Amino acid sequence: MIRAKIAALLVAAVVAGAAAPSAAGSPVAVEIGDGSATVSVLDGEAWVLKGGTAPEAPVGEGASLAPGDQVRTGPSSRLELELPDGSFLRFDERTSFTLLSSGYREQDERRDIRVRMILGKVWARVSRLLLGRGRFSLQTPTAVAGVRGTVYRLNLNTDRSAVVKVYDGEVEVRRQAEGLQAEGGPGPLQAPKPVAGPHPVGMQEWVYIVRTLQQININPDGTATRPFRFDVQADLNDWVRWNQMRDEKIRKMREKLQQ
């Protein structure tokens, strides 16, 4: 599935500045069909509820996942998904998620990729080739993290608190109102429109841009800290190192495709 043209993502984006609130303008609908995601790596065991319904079945490398599929990984297990746009998502042990959409339209290179986290840890390596073209987001019960070409990770805990850490690029993290499915479910992709200026952010509404080497902590009630810088060395653990190793391997493979 890895295509030579995706090697263009090796051109780095320069990201700078402090975190600041923002607000979105009115969207225009653009239809994008759903594609499938491929299990590119499975270390251990994982299971899927196709369409979110029983019976649960084992997942193996090379398996395709479609929108609506709910997946969980077993103890001491990790799973990597390759997405149609050239992005990758990796899930740690004892993690559960639902693939809401994996849409990619090749003729104009637009995407609509959305995942709802149920519990656990996810690492996202998002293709820069489609920078600004379409939507790529991870959802928790209280927040949505939408990206613009980046490397970041998200932890969702049993008490519904969450942490987002950005290693490269930037992530827009916004409050998700209770009972609503922000950016979720079937429907048209929202094309970008002009963004309004900064405005006061209340307890029920907040939007932050989290930039390179920053993190944001989201509390169980949906409130959040302002983004702040994290210590890269203190952040290193087996999960982070494994993902960095996988990212480097993908980078080298794409360099070979470029030659």
ROLUMTI-686811 format. One record per atom (N, C-alpha, C): residue number from 1; atom name; x negated, y, z. Coordinates in steps of 0.02 Angstrom, whole numbers, plus 50000, padded with zeros to 5 digits. Example, Ala and Ser with C-alpha at 12.3 -4.5 7.8 and 13.67 -1.06 7.14 Angstrom:
  resi  name      X      Y      Z
     1     N  49340  49716  50390
     1    CA  49385  49775  50390
     1     C  49340  49835  50390
     2     N  49358  49888  50354
     2    CA  49316  49947  50357
     2     C  49355  50002  50394
REM end
This chain:
  resi  name      X      Y      Z
     1     N  49959  49940  50000
     1    CA  50000  50000  50000
     1     C  49957  50063  50000
     2     N  49895  50058  50023
     2    CA  49852  50117  50026
     2     C  49835  50138  49956
     3     N  49848  50201  49938
     3    CA  49837  50225  49871
     3     C  49779  50273  49869
     4     N  49746  50275  49810
     4    CA  49685  50316  49805
     4     C  49700  50390  49817
     5     N  49758  50413  49795
     5    CA  49771  50485  49802
     5     C  49775  50507  49874
     6     N  49787  50461  49920
     6    CA  49793  50480  49990
     6     C  49726  50499  50019
     7     N  49673  50485  49982
     7    CA  49607  50505  50007
     7     C  49601  50580  50014
     8     N  49648  50618  49985
     8    CA  49647  50690  49992
     8     C  49656  50712  50064
     9     N  49682  50668  50105
     9    CA  49692  50687  50176
     9     C  49625  50697  50212
    10     N  49569  50678  50181
    10    CA  49505  50686  50213
    10     C  49484  50759  50217
    11     N  49520  50803  50180
    11    CA  49506  50874  50186
    11     C  49535  50898  50252
    12     N  49494  50922  50297
    12    CA  49516  50941  50364
    12     C  49554  51006  50363
    13     N  49603  51011  50408
    13    CA  49640  51073  50418
    13     C  49613  51109  50479
    14     N  49603  51174  50475
    14    CA  49578  51212  50531
    14     C  49637  51237  50571
    15     N  49639  51219  50635
    15    CA  49695  51238  50678
    15     C  49668  51278  50736
    16     N  49699  51335  50751
    16    CA  49675  51376  50806
    16     C  49733  51414  50836
    17     N  49721  51445  50894
    17    CA  49770  51487  50926
    17     C  49800  51455  50987
    18     N  49834  51494  51027
    18    CA  49865  51470  51089
    18     C  49936  51447  51076
    19     N  49964  51408  51123
    19    CA  50032  51384  51117
    19     C  50080  51443  51122
    20     N  50135  51439  51082
    20    CA  50184  51492  51084
    20     C  50252  51465  51066
    21     N  50307  51490  51095
    21    CA  50374  51468  51077
    21     C  50390  51488  51005
    22     N  50437  51450  50972
    22    CA  50461  51467  50906
    22     C  50532  51444  50899
    23     N  50566  51464  50845
    23    CA  50635  51444  50834
    23     C  50645  51432  50759
    24     N  50685  51382  50740
    24    CA  50694  51364  50670
    24     C  50751  51403  50639
    25     N  50746  51415  50573
    25    CA  50799  51448  50537
    25     C  50850  51399  50510
    26     N  50895  51422  50465
    26    CA  50948  51380  50437
    26     C  50919  51333  50385
    27     N  50937  51267  50387
    27    CA  50908  51219  50340
    27     C  50949  51211  50276
    28     N  50918  51183  50225
    28    CA  50951  51164  50164
    28     C  50943  51089  50156
    29     N  50996  51054  50137
    29    CA  50995  50981  50133
    29     C  50959  50956  50071
    30     N  50915  50907  50080
    30    CA  50881  50874  50025
    30     C  50884  50799  50039
    31     N  50917  50761  49995
    31    CA  50925  50690  50007
    31     C  50861  50652  49992
    32     N  50843  50606  50037
    32    CA  50785  50562  50027
    32     C  50806  50492  50048
    33     N  50794  50443  50005
    33    CA  50812  50375  50021
    33     C  50765  50345  50073
    34     N  50786  50290  50103
    34    CA  50744  50257  50153
    34     C  50700  50204  50122
    35     N  50637  50202  50143
    35    CA  50591  50150  50122
    35     C  50581  50101  50179
    36     N  50530  50061  50174
    36    CA  50515  50013  50227
    36     C  50446  50026  50254
    37     N  50436  50006  50317
    37    CA  50371  50010  50349
    37     C  50342  49940  50354
    38     N  50276  49934  50347
    38    CA  50244  49868  50347
    38     C  50203  49859  50410
    39     N  50208  49801  50442
    39    CA  50166  49784  50499
    39     C  50097  49768  50472
    40     N  50051  49815  50478
    40    CA  49984  49806  50451
    40     C  49936  49772  50499
    41     N  49949  49778  50564
    41    CA  49908  49744  50615
    41     C  49954  49722  50671
    42     N  49945  49660  50694
    42    CA  49980  49636  50754
    42     C  49930  49596  50795
    43     N  49915  49623  50853
    43    CA  49870  49589  50901
    43     C  49913  49566  50959
    44     N  49934  49504  50959
    44    CA  49978  49478  51010
    44     C  50046  49461  50981
    45     N  50099  49479  51018
    45    CA  50166  49461  50997
    45     C  50212  49522  50996
    46     N  50262  49519  50951
    46    CA  50313  49571  50946
    46     C  50377  49539  50919
    47     N  50433  49571  50934
    47    CA  50498  49546  50914
    47     C  50540  49603  50887
    48     N  50588  49586  50843
    48    CA  50630  49636  50812
    48     C  50703  49616  50816
    49     N  50746  49666  50828
    49    CA  50818  49660  50819
    49     C  50834  49694  50753
    50     N  50848  49656  50701
    50    CA  50862  49685  50636
    50     C  50926  49726  50639
    51     N  50921  49788  50620
    51    CA  50979  49831  50624
    51     C  51001  49846  50695
    52     N  50958  49828  50743
    52    CA  50975  49840  50813
    52     C  51022  49789  50843
    53     N  51035  49733  50807
    53    CA  51082  49683  50832
    53     C  51048  49616  50840
    54     N  51074  49575  50886
    54    CA  51048  49508  50898
    54     C  51062  49464  50837
    55     N  51022  49410  50829
    55    CA  50972  49384  50876
    55     C  50904  49416  50866
    56     N  50863  49415  50918
    56    CA  50795  49441  50914
    56     C  50750  49389  50880
    57     N  50705  49413  50837
    57    CA  50662  49368  50799
    57     C  50590  49391  50805
    58     N  50541  49344  50802
    58    CA  50470  49364  50803
    58     C  50452  49405  50742
    59     N  50402  49449  50750
    59    CA  50375  49489  50696
    59     C  50303  49467  50683
    60     N  50284  49464  50620
    60    CA  50215  49446  50602
    60     C  50184  49498  50557
    61     N  50118  49495  50548
    61    CA  50084  49541  50503
    61     C  50112  49533  50433
    62     N  50121  49590  50399
    62    CA  50149  49590  50332
    62     C  50224  49597  50331
    63     N  50257  49592  50388
    63    CA  50329  49599  50391
    63     C  50351  49670  50375
    64     N  50409  49678  50346
    64    CA  50437  49743  50330
    64     C  50490  49762  50381
    65     N  50489  49824  50403
    65    CA  50540  49850  50448
    65     C  50581  49902  50412
    66     N  50646  49901  50423
    66    CA  50692  49947  50390
    66     C  50724  49993  50443
    67     N  50752  50050  50421
    67    CA  50786  50094  50468
    67     C  50840  50056  50507
    68     N  50842  50068  50572
    68    CA  50889  50034  50616
    68     C  50859  49976  50654
    69     N  50800  49952  50633
    69    CA  50767  49896  50667
    69     C  50739  49920  50734
    70     N  50750  49879  50785
    70    CA  50723  49893  50852
    70     C  50670  49842  50868
    71     N  50611  49866  50889
    71    CA  50552  49823  50898
    71     C  50527  49830  50970
    72     N  50501  49775  50997
    72    CA  50466  49778  51061
    72     C  50403  49735  51056
    73     N  50350  49758  51090
    73    CA  50287  49722  51092
    73     C  50281  49686  51159
    74     N  50246  49629  51158
    74    CA  50237  49590  51218
    74     C  50179  49613  51261
    75     N  50168  49580  51318
    75    CA  50110  49596  51359
    75     C  50045  49585  51321
    76     N  49996  49628  51333
    76    CA  49930  49624  51300
    76     C  49936  49621  51224
    77     N  49985  49658  51196
    77    CA  49997  49658  51124
    77     C  49997  49729  51096
    78     N  49978  49734  51033
    78    CA  49978  49799  50999
    78     C  50001  49788  50927
    79     N  50036  49838  50901
    79    CA  50063  49833  50833
    79     C  50050  49898  50796
    80     N  50029  49891  50733
    80    CA  50019  49949  50689
    80     C  50067  49946  50631
    81     N  50099  50002  50615
    81    CA  50143  50008  50557
    81     C  50111  50054  50505
    82     N  50109  50031  50443
    82    CA  50090  50075  50387
    82     C  50154  50099  50355
    83     N  50161  50165  50347
    83    CA  50221  50196  50321
    83     C  50214  50213  50248
    84     N  50270  50221  50212
    84    CA  50266  50232  50139
    84     C  50228  50294  50119
    85     N  50222  50344  50163
    85    CA  50187  50406  50146
    85     C  50112  50403  50160
    86     N  50087  50345  50183
    86    CA  50017  50338  50199
    86     C  49999  50353  50271
    87     N  50049  50366  50312
    87    CA  50038  50376  50384
    87     C  50038  50309  50420
    88     N  50013  50310  50483
    88    CA  50012  50250  50524
    88     C  50039  50267  50593
    89     N  50077  50220  50622
    89    CA  50099  50223  50691
    89     C  50076  50160  50726
    90     N  50050  50168  50787
    90    CA  50027  50110  50826
    90     C  50061  50111  50894
    91     N  50080  50051  50917
    91    CA  50118  50043  50979
    91     C  50081  49997  51026
    92     N  50075  50018  51089
    92    CA  50039  49981  51139
    92     C  50082  49924  51166
    93     N  50054  49886  51213
    93    CA  50090  49831  51244
    93     C  50152  49856  51282
    94     N  50202  49813  51287
    94    CA  50265  49827  51323
    94     C  50297  49892  51300
    95     N  50296  49902  51235
    95    CA  50326  49962  51206
    95     C  50387  49943  51164
    96     N  50439  49984  51168
    96    CA  50500  49972  51129
    96     C  50517  50036  51090
    97     N  50539  50027  51028
    97    CA  50557  50084  50987
    97     C  50608  50064  50933
    98     N  50642  50113  50905
    98    CA  50687  50103  50848
    98     C  50663  50145  50790
    99     N  50656  50113  50732
    99    CA  50639  50149  50671
    99     C  50703  50181  50644
   100     N  50709  50247  50649
   100    CA  50769  50282  50625
   100     C  50768  50293  50551
   101     N  50710  50312  50524
   101    CA  50704  50325  50453
   101     C  50632  50316  50432
   102     N  50621  50291  50371
   102    CA  50554  50286  50343
   102     C  50556  50309  50270
   103     N  50593  50363  50258
   103    CA  50603  50386  50190
   103     C  50542  50420  50160
   104     N  50531  50405  50096
   104    CA  50477  50437  50058
   104     C  50498  50440  49985
   105     N  50497  50501  49957
   105    CA  50516  50511  49888
   105     C  50453  50528  49848
   106     N  50431  50481  49806
   106    CA  50367  50487  49773
   106     C  50364  50542  49721
   107     N  50419  50555  49686
   107    CA  50416  50603  49631
   107     C  50397  50673  49655
   108     N  50417  50694  49714
   108    CA  50395  50759  49740
   108     C  50359  50752  49806
   109     N  50341  50691  49825
   109    CA  50301  50677  49884
   109     C  50330  50710  49947
   110     N  50392  50693  49962
   110    CA  50424  50717  50023
   110     C  50442  50657  50066
   111     N  50442  50668  50132
   111    CA  50455  50613  50178
   111     C  50509  50631  50229
   112     N  50539  50579  50256
   112    CA  50586  50586  50312
   112     C  50574  50526  50357
   113     N  50527  50534  50405
   113    CA  50506  50478  50448
   113     C  50522  50496  50520
   114     N  50562  50455  50552
   114    CA  50583  50468  50621
   114     C  50585  50403  50661
   115     N  50558  50407  50722
   115    CA  50557  50349  50767
   115     C  50584  50371  50835
   116     N  50628  50331  50863
   116    CA  50653  50344  50930
   116     C  50617  50298  50979
   117     N  50579  50327  51025
   117    CA  50545  50288  51076
   117     C  50594  50269  51131
   118     N  50592  50206  51151
   118    CA  50633  50181  51207
   118     C  50591  50177  51270
   119     N  50529  50153  51262
   119    CA  50483  50148  51318
   119     C  50413  50133  51291
   120     N  50361  50162  51323
   120    CA  50294  50142  51307
   120     C  50252  50195  51273
   121     N  50201  50173  51235
   121    CA  50150  50217  51207
   121     C  50147  50209  51131
   122     N  50140  50267  51098
   122    CA  50133  50268  51025
   122     C  50078  50316  51006
   123     N  50040  50297  50954
   123    CA  49987  50338  50926
   123     C  50005  50351  50853
   124     N  50004  50414  50832
   124    CA  50022  50431  50764
   124     C  49962  50460  50726
   125     N  49948  50432  50669
   125    CA  49900  50460  50621
   125     C  49941  50480  50560
   126     N  49956  50545  50554
   126    CA  50003  50569  50505
   126     C  49966  50594  50443
   127     N  49987  50571  50385
   127    CA  49954  50590  50322
   127     C  49958  50665  50311
   128     N  49899  50695  50297
   128    CA  49896  50766  50282
   128     C  49915  50781  50210
   129     N  49917  50730  50168
   129    CA  49933  50740  50098
   129     C  50000  50773  50089
   130     N  50047  50757  50135
   130    CA  50115  50785  50130
   130     C  50125  50842  50179
   131     N  50072  50877  50196
   131    CA  50075  50932  50243
   131     C  50131  50981  50225
   132     N  50180  50988  50269
   132    CA  50235  51035  50258
   132     C  50290  51009  50213
   133     N  50284  50948  50189
   133    CA  50334  50920  50143
   133     C  50377  50870  50180
   134     N  50433  50892  50206
   134    CA  50478  50846  50239
   134     C  50468  50844  50313
   135     N  50487  50787  50343
   135    CA  50492  50782  50416
   135     C  50459  50718  50440
   136     N  50425  50724  50498
   136    CA  50395  50667  50532
   136     C  50402  50681  50606
   137     N  50441  50640  50642
   137    CA  50453  50655  50712
   137     C  50459  50592  50754
   138     N  50438  50600  50817
   138    CA  50449  50549  50869
   138     C  50497  50579  50920
   139     N  50546  50538  50941
   139    CA  50597  50562  50987
   139     C  50593  50524  51053
   140     N  50607  50560  51108
   140    CA  50618  50530  51173
   140     C  50689  50550  51194
   141     N  50715  50525  51251
   141    CA  50782  50545  51271
   141     C  50790  50620  51283
   142     N  50735  50656  51297
   142    CA  50740  50727  51314
   142     C  50701  50774  51269
   143     N  50663  50748  51221
   143    CA  50621  50792  51179
   143     C  50609  50761  51111
   144     N  50591  50804  51063
   144    CA  50573  50783  50995
   144     C  50506  50813  50978
   145     N  50459  50772  50954
   145    CA  50393  50795  50934
   145     C  50387  50789  50858
   146     N  50390  50845  50824
   146    CA  50385  50846  50751
   146     C  50317  50871  50730
   147     N  50287  50840  50679
   147    CA  50217  50854  50664
   147     C  50209  50882  50593
   148     N  50148  50908  50581
   148    CA  50132  50941  50518
   148     C  50066  50915  50491
   149     N  50051  50853  50499
   149    CA  49987  50825  50477
   149     C  49939  50825  50535
   150     N  49931  50769  50571
   150    CA  49897  50771  50635
   150     C  49881  50702  50660
   151     N  49843  50700  50715
   151    CA  49832  50639  50754
   151     C  49853  50655  50826
   152     N  49899  50617  50852
   152    CA  49922  50630  50920
   152     C  49952  50566  50950
   153     N  49962  50569  51016
   153    CA  49994  50512  51049
   153     C  50047  50535  51097
   154     N  50094  50489  51111
   154    CA  50150  50504  51156
   154     C  50160  50445  51202
   155     N  50167  50459  51267
   155    CA  50184  50408  51317
   155     C  50253  50423  51344
   156     N  50298  50373  51343
   156    CA  50364  50380  51373
   156     C  50369  50331  51431
   157     N  50380  50358  51491
   157    CA  50380  50318  51552
   157     C  50450  50294  51570
   158     N  50453  50248  51620
   158    CA  50517  50219  51639
   158     C  50564  50270  51669
   159     N  50538  50325  51698
   159    CA  50582  50377  51726
   159     C  50602  50430  51675
   160     N  50586  50418  51611
   160    CA  50602  50462  51555
   160     C  50555  50522  51550
   161     N  50506  50527  51594
   161    CA  50455  50579  51584
   161     C  50411  50559  51526
   162     N  50378  50608  51496
   162    CA  50337  50594  51437
   162     C  50277  50641  51435
   163     N  50226  50619  51399
   163    CA  50165  50659  51388
   163     C  50149  50656  51313
   164     N  50134  50715  51284
   164    CA  50111  50719  51215
   164     C  50041  50749  51216
   165     N  49993  50714  51184
   165    CA  49924  50739  51178
   165     C  49905  50741  51105
   166     N  49879  50799  51084
   166    CA  49861  50810  51014
   166     C  49785  50809  51007
   167     N  49761  50767  50961
   167    CA  49689  50761  50949
   167     C  49666  50801  50889
   168     N  49711  50812  50841
   168    CA  49694  50850  50781
   168     C  49759  50875  50750
   169     N  49760  50938  50731
   169    CA  49820  50966  50701
   169     C  49865  50999  50752
   170     N  49930  50996  50740
   170    CA  49977  51026  50787
   170     C  50044  50990  50786
   171     N  50079  50994  50842
   171    CA  50143  50961  50851
   171     C  50193  51012  50879
   172     N  50252  51015  50849
   172    CA  50305  51056  50878
   172     C  50347  51012  50923
   173     N  50348  51027  50987
   173    CA  50386  50988  51036
   173     C  50444  51031  51060
   174     N  50505  51004  51054
   174    CA  50564  51042  51073
   174     C  50609  51002  51119
   175     N  50648  51038  51158
   175    CA  50697  51007  51203
   175     C  50751  50973  51162
   176     N  50771  50914  51182
   176    CA  50827  50879  51151
   176     C  50884  50878  51201
   177     N  50940  50909  51184
   177    CA  50997  50914  51229
   177     C  51024  50844  51246
   178     N  51044  50836  51307
   178    CA  51070  50771  51330
   178     C  51129  50750  51287
   179     N  51127  50686  51265
   179    CA  51182  50659  51227
   179     C  51178  50674  51152
   180     N  51130  50716  51131
   180    CA  51123  50731  51061
   180     C  51066  50691  51031
   181     N  51068  50682  50966
   181    CA  51017  50644  50931
   181     C  50982  50692  50883
   182     N  50939  50733  50909
   182    CA  50905  50783  50868
   182     C  50865  50749  50813
   183     N  50875  50771  50752
   183    CA  50839  50746  50693
   183     C  50849  50671  50683
   184     N  50899  50642  50714
   184    CA  50906  50569  50711
   184     C  50964  50547  50668
   185     N  50969  50481  50659
   185    CA  51025  50452  50623
   185     C  51020  50464  50548
   186     N  51065  50432  50510
   186    CA  51064  50441  50438
   186     C  51086  50511  50418
   187     N  51065  50534  50360
   187    CA  51085  50599  50338
   187     C  51030  50633  50298
   188     N  51043  50693  50273
   188    CA  50995  50727  50230
   188     C  50936  50754  50268
   189     N  50879  50758  50234
   189    CA  50821  50791  50261
   189     C  50831  50866  50259
   190     N  50807  50901  50311
   190    CA  50814  50973  50313
   190     C  50750  51005  50286
   191     N  50755  51041  50231
   191    CA  50698  51075  50203
   191     C  50681  51137  50244
   192     N  50617  51157  50246
   192    CA  50598  51214  50288
   192     C  50625  51280  50261
   193     N  50641  51325  50307
   193    CA  50663  51393  50291
   193     C  50623  51441  50334
   194     N  50627  51507  50322
   194    CA  50589  51555  50364
   194     C  50604  51546  50438
   195     N  50551  51554  50479
   195    CA  50557  51544  50552
   195     C  50567  51611  50586
   196     N  50615  51614  50633
   196    CA  50628  51675  50670
   196     C  50572  51689  50719
   197     N  50569  51751  50743
   197    CA  50516  51771  50790
   197     C  50527  51741  50858
   198     N  50478  51749  50904
   198    CA  50484  51723  50971
   198     C  50545  51750  51007
   199     N  50574  51709  51051
   199    CA  50632  51729  51090
   199     C  50628  51698  51159
   200     N  50664  51726  51208
   200    CA  50662  51697  51275
   200     C  50684  51625  51276
   201     N  50650  51583  51314
   201    CA  50664  51512  51318
   201     C  50692  51495  51387
   202     N  50752  51467  51389
   202    CA  50784  51450  51453
   202     C  50772  51378  51472
   203     N  50803  51357  51527
   203    CA  50795  51289  51552
   203     C  50822  51238  51502
   204     N  50873  51256  51463
   204    CA  50905  51209  51418
   204     C  50877  51213  51347
   205     N  50833  51261  51334
   205    CA  50806  51268  51266
   205     C  50733  51289  51270
   206     N  50690  51249  51240
   206    CA  50620  51269  51235
   206     C  50588  51236  51174
   207     N  50541  51271  51144
   207    CA  50503  51246  51087
   207     C  50431  51269  51097
   208     N  50384  51222  51093
   208    CA  50313  51240  51099
   208     C  50274  51209  51042
   209     N  50223  51245  51019
   209    CA  50175  51218  50972
   209     C  50115  51193  51013
   210     N  50101  51128  51009
   210    CA  50046  51097  51045
   210     C  49990  51085  50995
   211     N  49932  51116  51007
   211    CA  49878  51116  50958
   211     C  49821  51069  50979
   212     N  49770  51066  50937
   212    CA  49714  51019  50946
   212     C  49687  51021  51017
   213     N  49681  50962  51047
   213    CA  49655  50951  51115
   213     C  49698  50984  51169
   214     N  49763  50991  51154
   214    CA  49811  51013  51204
   214     C  49860  50957  51219
   215     N  49891  50962  51278
   215    CA  49945  50916  51296
   215     C  50002  50954  51326
   216     N  50061  50922  51326
   216    CA  50120  50948  51359
   216     C  50151  50892  51399
   217     N  50173  50907  51460
   217    CA  50206  50858  51502
   217     C  50281  50873  51504
   218     N  50322  50823  51492
   218    CA  50394  50831  51491
   218     C  50423  50794  51551
   219     N  50460  50828  51593
   219    CA  50488  50799  51654
   219     C  50550  50757  51639
   220     N  50571  50713  51685
   220    CA  50630  50672  51673
   220     C  50693  50712  51658
   221     N  50699  50773  51686
   221    CA  50759  50814  51674
   221     C  50755  50854  51609
   222     N  50701  50846  51571
   222    CA  50695  50880  51507
   222     C  50659  50946  51510
   223     N  50641  50971  51569
   223    CA  50599  51030  51574
   223     C  50527  51010  51556
   224     N  50485  51060  51543
   224    CA  50417  51045  51520
   224     C  50368  51097  51545
   225     N  50305  51076  51549
   225    CA  50251  51123  51562
   225     C  50234  51159  51498
   226     N  50201  51216  51503
   226    CA  50172  51247  51444
   226     C  50112  51204  51422
   227     N  50097  51201  51357
   227    CA  50039  51163  51335
   227     C  49975  51187  51368
   228     N  49929  51141  51382
   228    CA  49865  51157  51412
   228     C  49813  51110  51384
   229     N  49749  51130  51389
   229    CA  49694  51091  51362
   229     C  49680  51031  51407
   230     N  49667  50972  51377
   230    CA  49649  50913  51416
   230     C  49575  50896  51405
   231     N  49548  50858  51452
   231    CA  49478  50838  51451
   231     C  49470  50776  51407
   232     N  49436  50783  51351
   232    CA  49430  50727  51304
   232     C  49395  50667  51335
   233     N  49342  50679  51373
   233    CA  49305  50623  51403
   233     C  49347  50588  51457
   234     N  49381  50627  51498
   234    CA  49423  50598  51550
   234     C  49482  50559  51519
   235     N  49501  50577  51458
   235    CA  49558  50545  51425
   235     C  49540  50478  51394
   236     N  49477  50463  51386
   236    CA  49456  50401  51353
   236     C  49476  50340  51394
   237     N  49510  50294  51362
   237    CA  49526  50229  51392
   237     C  49529  50178  51335
   238     N  49544  50116  51350
   238    CA  49543  50064  51300
   238     C  49593  50077  51244
   239     N  49651  50104  51260
   239    CA  49703  50119  51211
   239     C  49678  50174  51163
   240     N  49649  50227  51189
   240    CA  49624  50281  51148
   240     C  49567  50257  51104
   241     N  49519  50219  51132
   241    CA  49462  50195  51093
   241     C  49485  50149  51037
   242     N  49533  50106  51050
   242    CA  49557  50060  50998
   242     C  49588  50099  50941
   243     N  49626  50150  50955
   243    CA  49656  50190  50903
   243     C  49604  50230  50864
   244     N  49554  50256  50898
   244    CA  49501  50292  50863
   244     C  49462  50245  50818
   245     N  49452  50183  50840
   245    CA  49419  50133  50798
   245     C  49461  50118  50736
   246     N  49527  50110  50744
   246    CA  49570  50098  50687
   246     C  49571  50158  50639
   247     N  49573  50218  50667
   247    CA  49573  50278  50624
   247     C  49509  50282  50583
   248     N  49452  50266  50614
   248    CA  49389  50268  50579
   248     C  49386  50215  50524
   249     N  49413  50156  50537
   249    CA  49414  50103  50487
   249     C  49456  50124  50427
   250     N  49513  50156  50439
   250    CA  49555  50179  50385
   250     C  49520  50234  50345
   251     N  49486  50279  50380
   251    CA  49449  50332  50347
   251     C  49397  50303  50299
   252     N  49360  50253  50321
   252    CA  49308  50223  50279
   252     C  49339  50186  50219
   253     N  49395  50153  50230
   253    CA  49428  50119  50174
   253     C  49449  50169  50121
   254     N  49474  50226  50142
   254    CA  49497  50276  50094
   254     C  49439  50311  50059
   255     N  49383  50316  50093
   255    CA  49323  50342  50060
   255     C  49301  50297  50003
   256     N  49305  50231  50014
   256    CA  49288  50184  49962
   256     C  49335  50189  49903
   257     N  49400  50200  49917
   257    CA  49449  50207  49863
   257     C  49435  50270  49822
   258     N  49407  50320  49854
   258    CA  49393  50383  49821
   258     C  49332  50378  49775
   259     N  49287  50332  49789
   259    CA  49225  50326  49750
   259     C  49237  50295  49681
REM end
